[in-house]
Amino acid sequence: MHYQDALAEEIRESAARLLAEDVGPGDITAELIAEKQWARARVITREDTVLCGVAWVDELFRRLDPRVSLHWQAADGDRLSAGQAFLELEGPARSLLTGERAALNLLQTLSGTATRTRHYVDLLAGTGVRMLDTRKTLPGLRLAQKYAVSCGGGHNHRIGLYDAFLIKENHIASCGGIAAAVKEARDIARDLPVEVEVENFDELDQALEAGADVIMLDNFSLDDLREAVRRTAGRATLEASGNVDESTLKAIADTGVDCISSGALTKDVKAIDLSMRLIEQQQS
């Protein structure tokens, strides 16, 4: 399935899951409010963030109650300042309050992913090095977090196990060596990129000789990264991985590698503090 088609399907399925887990058979607290009560609500961010998740929230309220209208003052990928209002909703008060937590849970998680990614991308400004995510995503949120990384200015590594080869230590051992593993990958799907993870210069030389498209340099020191760049001389794309955080990112980029990957973009995400308040109510 094409990525955009898969993402659209994921948005529909995710909205349904969010409502199912939170609303279940019905919101009993919302029944305290008169059925014909109409309201407007405003959503603000309490901290600086990069917005992500608009389509999910639109789909969630469409499923919950099509009478709810949403008016966005920002789009996915926009930077927001603490205290900034970015969404107004209007519709039945019951529906606004029923959908509030499910919508904010999704928004705060995806915006947290986009925000962390943007921070890392900003640290790499001027280096020409691409910031990559990994498959270390929150369970059930793979495509959503991959999308959030792109909203933050990062790049997707692999979506899953199906769109590129990544030959690691256990694959190499099972196949009988790097050359054999790369050859087998070419035989299986010649049109897909082949990446090999290496831990030392001997493995790097083998991966280069085998014709790997991308070589992941796992936990190489800064000096070893520079030497790997020199040895490779453009024959493969070099990806640095391991010991990556905001304190090491720039130094790794300065070694001359092509890209840096980090699971922290998605697995260590900190949710953004968002708040929704009713600002007007009336009987319809």
C-alpha positions as CSV (number, residue, x, y, z in Angstrom):
1,M,0.0,0.0,0.0
2,H,1.3,3.5,-0.8
3,Y,2.4,5.5,2.2
4,Q,-0.2,8.2,1.8
5,D,-3.0,5.6,1.5
6,A,-1.7,3.7,4.5
7,L,-1.5,7.0,6.5
8,A,-5.1,7.9,5.6
9,E,-6.3,4.4,6.7
10,E,-4.2,4.7,9.9
11,I,-5.9,8.1,10.7
12,R,-9.3,6.5,10.3
13,E,-8.5,3.5,12.4
14,S,-6.6,5.4,15.1
15,A,-9.6,7.8,15.6
16,A,-11.9,4.9,16.0
17,R,-9.5,3.2,18.5
18,L,-9.2,6.4,20.5
19,L,-12.9,6.8,20.9
20,A,-13.4,3.2,21.7
21,E,-10.9,3.2,24.5
22,D,-12.1,6.4,26.1
23,V,-15.8,6.7,25.4
24,G,-16.6,3.0,25.3
25,P,-20.4,2.5,25.7
26,G,-20.9,6.2,26.5
27,D,-19.7,9.3,28.4
28,I,-21.8,9.2,31.6
29,T,-20.3,12.5,32.9
30,A,-21.4,14.4,29.7
31,E,-25.0,13.4,30.5
32,L,-24.9,15.9,33.3
33,I,-25.1,18.6,30.6
34,A,-28.3,19.4,28.8
35,E,-28.5,17.6,25.5
36,K,-29.3,20.9,23.6
37,Q,-26.5,22.9,25.2
38,W,-24.3,24.5,22.5
39,A,-20.7,25.6,23.2
40,R,-17.5,27.0,21.8
41,A,-14.1,25.8,23.1
42,R,-10.5,26.9,22.6
43,V,-7.4,24.8,22.7
44,I,-4.0,26.4,23.7
45,T,-0.5,25.1,24.2
46,R,1.1,25.8,27.5
47,E,4.6,25.4,26.1
48,D,6.5,26.1,22.8
49,T,5.8,23.3,20.4
50,V,5.6,22.2,16.8
51,L,2.0,21.2,16.0
52,C,1.1,17.8,14.7
53,G,-2.1,15.8,14.5
54,V,-4.7,18.0,12.8
55,A,-6.1,15.2,10.6
56,W,-6.5,12.8,13.5
57,V,-8.5,15.4,15.5
58,D,-10.7,16.2,12.5
59,E,-11.4,12.6,12.0
60,L,-12.1,11.9,15.6
61,F,-14.8,14.6,15.9
62,R,-16.2,13.7,12.5
63,R,-16.8,10.2,13.9
64,L,-18.0,11.4,17.3
65,D,-20.4,14.1,16.1
66,P,-20.5,15.7,12.6
67,R,-22.2,18.7,14.1
68,V,-18.9,19.8,15.7
69,S,-17.0,22.3,13.6
70,L,-13.3,22.8,14.0
71,H,-11.4,26.1,13.1
72,W,-7.7,25.7,13.1
73,Q,-5.4,28.7,13.4
74,A,-2.3,26.6,12.7
75,A,-1.2,23.7,10.5
76,D,0.9,20.6,11.1
77,G,4.6,21.6,11.2
78,D,3.9,25.2,12.5
79,R,5.8,26.4,15.5
80,L,3.5,27.6,18.4
81,S,4.5,29.7,21.4
82,A,3.5,29.0,24.9
83,G,0.0,30.4,25.6
84,Q,-1.0,30.4,21.9
85,A,-4.5,29.4,20.9
86,F,-4.5,27.3,17.8
87,L,-7.9,25.6,17.6
88,E,-11.5,26.6,18.2
89,L,-14.4,24.1,18.3
90,E,-18.1,24.7,18.1
91,G,-20.9,22.2,18.6
92,P,-22.9,20.4,21.3
93,A,-21.2,20.8,24.6
94,R,-21.5,17.1,25.4
95,S,-19.6,16.2,22.2
96,L,-16.9,18.8,22.8
97,L,-16.2,17.4,26.3
98,T,-16.5,13.8,25.3
99,G,-13.9,14.1,22.6
100,E,-11.6,16.4,24.5
101,R,-9.2,13.9,26.1
102,A,-8.9,11.6,23.2
103,A,-8.1,14.5,20.9
104,L,-5.6,16.1,23.3
105,N,-3.9,12.8,24.0
106,L,-3.2,12.3,20.3
107,L,-2.2,16.0,19.7
108,Q,0.2,16.2,22.7
109,T,2.0,13.0,21.7
110,L,2.4,13.7,18.0
111,S,3.3,17.4,18.7
112,G,5.9,16.1,21.3
113,T,7.5,13.9,18.6
114,A,7.5,16.8,16.1
115,T,8.9,19.2,18.6
116,R,11.8,16.9,19.7
117,T,12.6,16.3,16.1
118,R,12.6,20.0,15.2
119,H,15.0,20.6,18.2
120,Y,17.4,18.0,16.8
121,V,17.1,19.3,13.2
122,D,17.8,22.8,14.4
123,L,21.0,21.6,16.1
124,L,22.1,20.2,12.7
125,A,21.4,23.4,10.8
126,G,24.2,24.2,8.3
127,T,25.8,20.8,8.5
128,G,23.8,19.2,5.6
129,V,23.3,16.1,7.7
130,R,19.9,14.5,7.7
131,M,18.2,13.5,11.0
132,L,16.6,10.0,10.8
133,D,14.0,8.3,13.0
134,T,14.0,4.5,13.7
135,R,11.4,1.8,14.2
136,K,11.6,2.4,18.0
137,T,8.1,3.9,18.0
138,L,5.3,3.8,20.5
139,P,3.2,0.6,19.9
140,G,0.4,1.2,17.5
141,L,1.6,4.7,16.5
142,R,4.2,3.8,13.9
143,L,2.8,5.8,10.9
144,A,1.6,8.6,13.1
145,Q,5.0,9.1,14.7
146,K,6.8,8.8,11.4
147,Y,4.5,11.5,10.0
148,A,5.3,13.6,13.1
149,V,9.0,13.3,12.5
150,S,8.5,14.6,9.0
151,C,6.5,17.6,10.4
152,G,9.5,18.3,12.6
153,G,11.8,18.4,9.7
154,G,13.3,15.0,10.1
155,H,13.4,12.0,7.7
156,N,11.9,8.6,7.9
157,H,14.4,5.7,8.0
158,R,12.2,2.7,7.3
159,I,8.5,2.6,7.8
160,G,8.7,-1.1,8.6
161,L,10.4,-4.3,7.8
162,Y,9.1,-4.4,4.3
163,D,10.5,-1.3,2.5
164,A,14.3,-1.7,2.9
165,F,16.8,-4.2,4.0
166,L,18.7,-3.6,7.2
167,I,21.2,-6.3,7.8
168,K,22.4,-6.6,11.4
169,E,24.7,-8.8,13.4
170,N,22.2,-11.7,13.7
171,H,21.3,-11.6,10.0
172,I,25.0,-11.6,9.1
173,A,25.7,-14.6,11.4
174,S,22.7,-16.5,10.0
175,C,23.6,-15.8,6.4
176,G,27.3,-16.7,6.7
177,G,28.8,-13.2,6.4
178,I,28.1,-9.7,5.1
179,A,28.8,-10.5,1.4
180,A,26.4,-13.5,1.4
181,A,23.7,-11.4,3.2
182,V,24.0,-8.5,0.7
183,K,24.0,-10.9,-2.3
184,E,20.9,-12.7,-1.0
185,A,19.1,-9.3,-0.5
186,R,19.9,-8.3,-4.1
187,D,18.4,-11.6,-5.3
188,I,15.3,-11.2,-3.2
189,A,14.5,-7.6,-4.2
190,R,17.0,-5.7,-6.4
191,D,14.9,-2.5,-6.3
192,L,15.0,-2.1,-2.5
193,P,17.9,-0.3,-0.7
194,V,20.3,-2.5,1.2
195,E,21.8,-1.3,4.5
196,V,24.4,-3.0,6.6
197,E,25.1,-2.3,10.3
198,V,28.8,-2.5,11.1
199,E,30.7,-2.4,14.4
200,N,34.3,-2.1,13.2
201,F,36.5,-1.2,10.2
202,D,36.8,-4.8,9.1
203,E,33.0,-5.0,8.8
204,L,32.9,-1.6,7.1
205,D,35.4,-2.8,4.4
206,Q,33.3,-6.0,3.9
207,A,30.1,-3.9,3.5
208,L,31.8,-1.6,1.0
209,E,33.2,-4.6,-1.0
210,A,29.7,-6.2,-1.0
211,G,28.2,-3.0,-2.5
212,A,25.9,-2.0,0.3
213,D,23.9,1.2,-0.4
214,V,23.9,2.4,3.2
215,I,26.2,1.5,6.0
216,M,25.2,2.1,9.6
217,L,28.2,2.9,11.9
218,D,27.1,1.5,15.2
219,N,28.6,3.2,18.3
220,F,31.7,4.4,16.5
221,S,33.8,7.0,18.3
222,L,34.2,10.5,16.7
223,D,37.7,9.6,15.5
224,D,36.4,6.3,14.0
225,L,33.5,8.1,12.3
226,R,36.0,10.4,10.6
227,E,38.1,7.5,9.5
228,A,35.0,5.7,8.2
229,V,34.1,8.7,6.1
230,R,37.7,8.8,4.7
231,R,37.7,5.1,3.9
232,T,34.2,5.2,2.3
233,A,35.0,8.2,0.1
234,G,31.4,8.5,-1.1
235,R,31.0,4.8,-2.1
236,A,28.0,4.4,0.2
237,T,25.8,6.6,2.4
238,L,27.0,6.6,6.0
239,E,24.6,6.6,8.9
240,A,25.8,7.2,12.4
241,S,23.9,5.5,15.2
242,G,24.3,5.1,18.9
243,N,25.2,7.5,21.7
244,V,23.1,10.2,20.0
245,D,21.6,13.0,22.1
246,E,21.5,16.8,21.9
247,S,25.0,17.0,23.5
248,T,26.7,14.8,20.9
249,L,24.6,15.5,17.8
250,K,26.7,18.4,16.3
251,A,30.0,16.7,16.9
252,I,28.8,13.6,15.2
253,A,27.6,15.6,12.2
254,D,30.9,17.4,12.0
255,T,32.7,14.1,11.2
256,G,31.2,14.1,7.7
257,V,28.6,11.3,7.9
258,D,25.6,11.7,5.7
259,C,22.9,11.1,8.3
260,I,22.3,10.4,12.0
261,S,19.5,8.2,13.4
262,S,18.1,8.2,16.9
263,G,15.3,6.3,18.5
264,A,14.9,9.2,21.0
265,L,12.8,11.1,18.5
266,T,9.9,8.7,19.0
267,K,10.4,6.3,22.0
268,D,11.4,9.0,24.5
269,V,8.8,11.5,23.5
270,K,7.5,14.0,26.1
271,A,3.9,14.9,25.6
272,I,3.2,18.6,25.1
273,D,1.0,20.3,27.7
274,L,-2.2,21.3,26.0
275,S,-5.5,22.6,27.4
276,M,-9.1,23.0,26.2
277,R,-11.5,25.4,27.8
278,L,-15.2,26.2,27.0
279,I,-15.4,29.9,26.2
280,E,-19.1,30.3,25.4
281,Q,-22.3,28.3,26.1
282,Q,-25.9,28.6,25.0
283,Q,-29.1,26.6,24.6
284,S,-29.8,25.7,21.0
